[in-house]
């Protein structure tokens, strides 16, 4: 399973997801800071259709909303 989390460090919803990951030692997700790399911003829009973060791509399929992402992680990563 390929997991990629697109985020920005100044987004409170992204920080919520990242904090959850830290608290539960979730390290198998590739982090992509769209604010530091224009390519990540382009990928997010091209694949997901919008620039909203946080966005967790699960095998190429986007999942938006911090609470939904955390719930998915609870069910699959913890």
C-alpha positions as CSV (number, residue, x, y, z in Angstrom):
1,X,0.0,0.0,0.0
2,X,1.4,3.4,-1.0
3,X,0.6,6.3,1.4
4,X,1.4,9.9,0.8
5,X,0.3,12.8,3.0
6,X,0.3,16.3,1.4
7,X,0.4,19.0,4.0
8,X,1.7,22.5,4.9
9,X,3.3,23.1,8.3
10,X,1.3,26.2,9.0
11,X,-2.1,24.6,8.5
12,X,-3.8,23.7,11.9
13,X,-5.6,20.7,10.4
14,X,-2.4,19.4,9.0
15,X,-0.7,19.8,12.3
16,X,-3.5,17.9,13.9
17,X,-2.8,14.9,11.6
18,X,0.9,15.2,12.0
19,X,0.5,15.3,15.8
20,X,-1.6,12.1,15.7
21,X,1.1,10.5,13.6
22,X,3.8,11.5,16.1
23,X,1.8,10.3,19.1
24,X,1.2,6.9,17.5
25,X,4.6,6.4,15.9
26,X,3.2,6.3,12.4
27,X,6.2,6.5,10.1
28,X,5.2,4.6,7.0
29,X,3.6,7.5,5.3
30,X,5.6,9.7,2.9
31,X,5.2,13.3,3.9
32,X,5.0,16.0,1.1
33,X,5.1,19.6,2.2
34,X,3.4,21.4,-0.7
35,X,4.6,24.8,0.6
36,X,8.3,23.8,0.1
37,X,8.0,22.1,-3.3
38,X,6.0,23.4,-6.3
39,X,6.1,19.9,-7.7
40,X,4.1,18.6,-4.7
41,X,1.5,21.3,-5.2
42,X,1.2,20.4,-8.9
43,X,0.9,16.7,-8.0
44,X,-1.8,17.4,-5.5
45,X,-4.0,19.3,-8.0
46,X,-3.3,16.9,-10.9
47,X,-4.1,13.8,-9.0
48,X,-6.6,14.9,-6.4
49,X,-8.3,17.7,-8.4
50,X,-7.8,20.4,-5.7
51,X,-5.1,21.9,-3.6
52,X,-6.7,21.2,-0.2
53,X,-4.5,19.9,2.6
54,X,-4.3,17.7,4.5
55,X,-4.7,15.1,1.8
56,X,-3.8,11.5,2.3
57,X,-3.3,9.5,-0.9
58,X,-4.0,5.9,-0.4
59,X,-2.8,4.0,-3.4
60,X,-3.4,7.1,-5.5
61,X,-6.9,7.8,-4.2
62,X,-7.3,11.1,-2.2
63,X,-8.8,11.3,1.3
64,X,-9.4,14.8,2.6
65,X,-10.4,16.2,6.0
66,X,-8.2,15.8,9.0
67,X,-10.8,13.8,11.1
68,X,-11.4,11.4,8.2
69,X,-7.6,10.9,7.7
70,X,-7.1,10.3,11.5
71,X,-10.0,7.8,11.5
72,X,-8.5,6.0,8.6
73,X,-5.1,5.9,10.3
74,X,-6.7,4.5,13.5
75,X,-8.3,1.7,11.5
76,X,-5.2,0.9,9.3
77,X,-2.0,2.1,11.0
78,X,-2.4,1.8,14.8
